[in-house]
Amino acid sequence: MDLTITEKGQLKVAAPGSEAVVLHPIWLRERLPDAAVLDARTGQRLEESAETPTDLRVTAAELDGTISFSDGFATLLPSDWLTRAIVAEPASGNRVHWDGTLDPALFPAADLAAMKDDPAVLGRFLDGVETHGFGVVRGVPLDLDGGLEFAGLIGPIRRTNWGGVADVKAIPNAYDLTMTPRHLEPHSDNPYREPVPGYILLHCLTNDADGGDSTLVDGFHAAAILRRDDPEAFEALVTTDVTFRYHDETAFLENHGPLIECNAGGDVVQIRYSNRTEMIDRLPVEKLERYYEARAAFWKLIAPTSPLTLQFRLQPGELLMMDNYRLLHGRTGYTLAVGSRHMRQCYLDRDFVGSRRRLLAPA
Amino acid sequence: MDLTITEKGQLKVAAPGSEAVVLHPIWLRERLPDAAVLDARTGQRLEESAETPTDLRVTAAELDGTISFSDGFATLLPSDWLTRAIVAEPASGNRVHWDGTLDPALFPAADLAAMKDDPAVLGRFLDGVETHGFGVVRGVPLDLDGGLEFAGLIGPIRRTNWGGVADVKAIPNAYDLTMTPRHLEPHSDNPYREPVPGYILLHCLTNDADGGDSTLVDGFHAAAILRRDDPEAFEALVTTDVTFRYHDETAFLENHGPLIECNAGGDVVQIRYSNRTEMIDRLPVEKLERYYEARAAFWKLIAPTSPLTLQFRLQPGELLMMDNYRLLHGRTGYTLAVGSRHMRQCYLDRDFVGSRRRLLAPA
């Protein structure tokens, strides 16, 4: 690697076979592995870097030698650290978009017992959930709280006004359509919560009624298609804040967000779709016109008849883990003339899932 | 109110003394209180409205009579419902921005016993937390978990990798600067978590060391000033996604977001500021130049020396509730030559706080 200092005091690094990268002096000053700046144990920064003069300059730099700054700070510039630093960090990991033709043999899947025995198996499963947005756990006990044996490998479940683990089965006087045998259109869960639940664990106890297949849509794939084929519709959904609301005697939950949310870099980071609880404000009528057209265009991509819809049947003892920021899920209707359908579900925060996955990732 | 139907089949409502409002046919179709469309108990929508034709028209409308649509749907158009519908919904409630001169007599505050006795007192306190971003609970038991008596009035606390209620006091070999007697610069808590903790409950057990005052800054106020005085800096902070990271032996937490986050309507909805855990990616150097300049400008507004900083001293038996999406908090340094400083803290999700506040709001 060749080092030069630019006119502005920035560090230019030229590595053979790749474009030169210019590093900002403050970025270097903040990130170099110096024990006086970054706590060696937790990586926490020990000085208020907003107080670093913004006209800071690199004054001298030698590979595996000393790098010096105009404020008098100097530290080691390790070549292995610098090699990693000039690699661009990927924005979205290794996500794989899929559609309704995804082969069940390619579903990320693992046995609960194997994950308990070997954390590396759990790590690979969580990687699969990251790339595909879902995964199937097999060999989950058929107890009411059997799903907690898997959740416990990751972290505490999210508690909501409905408690921890909740039934998904047809009951009389259901407070939610989930608790009827009705088909469920593709949706993301509870966008009216703040925060929106991160991951859904759906644990199958019985499933031999007539109907009741699971349906999944890769919302990031649908959003990418909309962005390509109908950029105006995409833009309308990204820039319209929608209110979602749930209100009964004991809970009054409300949150806001676009159907397709992008981060500041323009990457899609969250899908919200919950027709049942979408209560858009009375926006100016021209904005609503664009919104409703765009929503209809997105709906075509995620509707049960869309080629993006994956349909399959959960078996007793299986648990479906779904990324609720990426997937739309639903089910076909069922009748209870014969058999029964009993699922249990709970939520995990993104926190614990991401932390476990990163800790188990091969170095 | 005068009703007319426009060329596009939209409903124009003219009320005396205010501008006419045009209502979109789909908005009306989705929101009118018809038991076949909206579940009377939970308000959940019972039909997939993305399938409503986007060229839907209102064909006839009579106040307190029938409104009819081009798809054959017809329902009652109640005048009281329509009156509420044409009022614009406020974007940000009744927030009051404040600075370092805020009179302690005006702090939202309430006694724990009074809130237990009378939900209306709790409701007014939560309203105060919504308008000011913080509030002080008095008369909290001096037990280690005394804060849970207040939290329990709202909902279950958030569990993190550090458990539920955690100590804030100086200890040897602290894993976090919080656990040292060092001063703490203004920051928001744990932007590396996903979701970021919504509300912080900081319960004071003892506080008679030399120093250790609490500091608060209204981040929404600081953001509004930056937006007015330095719009380029504001824009740079809103449009730069920052990585926050915490990594030790048992947790590897990471999340991303701008220092100032706006919703699709341009309202500021969240402040992230955590110098200790901010690990911005190696963005293009020109973008980093703008970012560091902007961060320094924002820092000037929230720094301990800024007139925006409110400083006061928590007393034993008091609990400070802080909106972690709005406030920056910190403390002055302290010495343990005499006395001690022992706080306990935990988090509440925004969910439960908002739900309780809305349920207790006067109708």
Interface residues (C-beta under 8 A of the other chain):
Chain A: Q10 V21 V22 L23 H24 I26 W27 E30 R31 R41 T42 G43 Q44 R45 L46 E47 E48 S49 A50 E51 T52 T54 A85 I86 A88 E89 G155 P156 R159 T160 N161 Y175 D176 L177 E185 R193 E194 P195 G198 V238 T239 T240 D241 R245 Y246 H247 D248 T250 A251 F252 L253 E254 H256 G257 P258 N263 A264 G265 N275 R276 T277 E278 M279 I280 D281 R282 V285 L288 E289 Y292 E293 R295 A296 F298 W299 A303 D349 R350 D351 F352 G354 S355 R358 L359
Chain B: Q10 V21 V22 L23 H24 I26 W27 E30 R31 R41 T42 G43 Q44 R45 L46 E48 S49 A50 E51 T52 T54 A85 I86 A88 E89 G155 P156 R159 T160 N161 Y175 D176 L177 E185 R193 E194 P195 G198 V238 T239 T240 D241 R245 Y246 H247 D248 T250 A251 F252 L253 E254 H256 G257 P258 N263 A264 G265 N275 R276 T277 E278 M279 I280 D281 R282 V285 L288 E289 Y292 E293 R295 A296 F298 W299 A303 D349 R350 D351 F352 G354 S355 R358 L359
